[in-house]
Amino acid sequence: MGQIENTIAVYERLKGKKYKITIDNGDEVVFRFGTEHYHHLAGYHYLTDVAGIAEPRDGARHFYRRLKNARIKTELITGSSHFASIRDRIDSFATIEEIVAPGKAKVIVDFDKKKADSKINAKYFLFKRAGDPLKGEPVTYYMLFLGYNNSRSEYYPATYVVEPSRKYVNGQTFFDCTIECLGSKISAK
């Protein structure tokens, strides 16, 4: 299975389920992975040199279905001159499953994008850290940012970022949380 096909397989396991985060500060956040979120999570919006990939003509949901059904050739995506900018996202896409795995975790609350010099609009983000600098290993942060759709009154997975620095975590407010998978309560669109 190729790297793009692997992201689809991972996303098939994630989509249609509700996830609930109970934060020690009393907040509760419920979100789901819909087909409309995959395009941005994978980073395809950066592939501006390939027609129909960065901004799919028929929308993100149809893009996902076409890619899943092999009606978009993965060579178009991997052949982009900008593919290197999303390679880490694609290669580590399965880490999203680890980030939302049921159990105890850490969550950033009230994400301050100014402290991170970022344009990401999100209130929360879950993350996983890999590597140990004390053992001479490079540290990488894998982060799932959660946005809020005011018109639908719901949280959603806004973006997935792979970062080899503390850029997004420095100065942020951390809380302990518990993550639950509430199962397949939503019809997959």
N, C-alpha and C positions, 0 to 999 in steps of 0.2 A: 504494500500500500504506500502510495506517495504521500508527501507531507501535506498537501492540500486535502487529499482524500481523508487523511487522518484527522484533520480539523473538523471535517464533516461528521466523521464517526463519533468524535468527542461531543460535538454539538447535538447530535441525535440523542445521546445519553442525557444531556443537560436540559434540552428544550421540553416545554410542556409541564415542567415540574415547578412547584412553588417552593421557595426557600424562605425560611423565617430566621431572622437574627434578633436575638434578645440581648440587649446591651445592658451592662451593669448600671448605667445611668438611668435606666427605666425606659429607654426608647425601644420600640419594636419596629423592625423593618421587614416587609414581605415583598418579594420580587420574583420574577420568573424570567427565563430565557426564551424569548420569542424568536421566530425566524427573522424578524425585522432587525434584531440586534447583532446577528452574526457578522454582517458585512463590516460594521465599525469595529467590533471586537477583534476581528482578524487583521484590521488595518488596511483594507483594500482602498479606502478613501485616499491613501497616499500614492496610489499607482496611477498618477495623472497622465502618464504617457501612453496608456492603452485605452482605446475608445471603449466606452461602456463598462469599464471596471470601476474607476473611482466614483463615477456618478451613473449608476445603472439606469438606463432609460425607463425601465418598467418597475423600478423601486427595489428596495433591499429584500423584500420577501420573495419576489420573483427571481431575483439574482440567486438567492440561496437555493431555491428549487431547481433552477437551471444548472447550477454548479453541482448540486447533489445528484442530478440525473445525467451528468456528463454532457450537458448541452453547451457548457462553456469549457473550453479546453484549458486544462491546468497550465499548459505551456504558455498560454497568453499571460497568465499571472506571474509565473516564475521567470518569464522572459522580459518582464518589465525592467527598465533600467533603475527603477526605484525599489525593486524587490528586496535588496539588501537592507533597506530601512525597516522592513517588517519581518525579516527572516527570524529574528528572535521570538516574535509573537507566534509565528506559524510553528516553529520548531518546539516551542514550549506550551502550545495551546492546551495540552492535557493537564497542565498545572492548574487550570481553572477548576477542574474537578477536585483537586486537592484543596484549593482555597475555599470551596463551598462545602467540603465534606462535613457531615454532621459531627459535632463535638465542640470543644472549647477552642477559642481563637482570640486574636486581637483585632480590633477594628479602629480605624481613624474616624473620629466624629467631628463634624463641622470643619471639613477640609478647607484649609486656607490656601487658596491657589496663589496668593501673592507671596507667601513664604516659600512656595515651590517654584515661583516664576513660571506658572503654568496657566493655560487657558481652559483646563478641564473644569467643567461645571458639575460638581458632585458634592453631596453633603457627607457621604460616607465612603470609605474604601476598606476592603479586606485585603490582606496581603500575606505572602509567604516569603520568608527569607531563606536563601540557600547559600552555603559557603561559610567558612569560618576563618576570619583573618588571623586568628591566633595559631592556626595550623598552616598559614601561608596560602589559604584558598581565597580566591576572589569571592566577594559577596555580590549577590544579585537579588533584587526585589522583584517579585511578581505580584502585580496589583490589579484588583478588580474594583473599579470605581462604580458607584451606584448613583445615578442621576434621579431626578424627580420630575415627572410629567404633571404639571399643574392641571391641565385640562382633563386628564384622566385620573387624577389623584392617586398616582401609583409610582412606585420606585421601579427602576429598570437597570440592567447592566449597561452602563454608559460607555465604558472603554476598558480595555485590558492593556497594561503597560508593563514592559520588562525593562528594568533600569539597574545598571551596575553601580549606582551611587545612592546616597541617602537623600537625594534631592527632594523626593516627595514625602519623606517621613520626618525630616528635620523640623523641629518646632511645632509639630502637629500634636493634637490631643488624642492619646491612646486610651482605650477602654477594653476590658475583657468582655467577651460575648460568648453566647452559645448559638450554634448554627443547627437548624433542623431542616430536613427535607420533608415537606408535607406531602410528597407524592405527586402523582399525575392527576391533578385536580382541574387542569385546563386543557381544553382540546387544542392539539397542535395545529397552528395555522400555517 
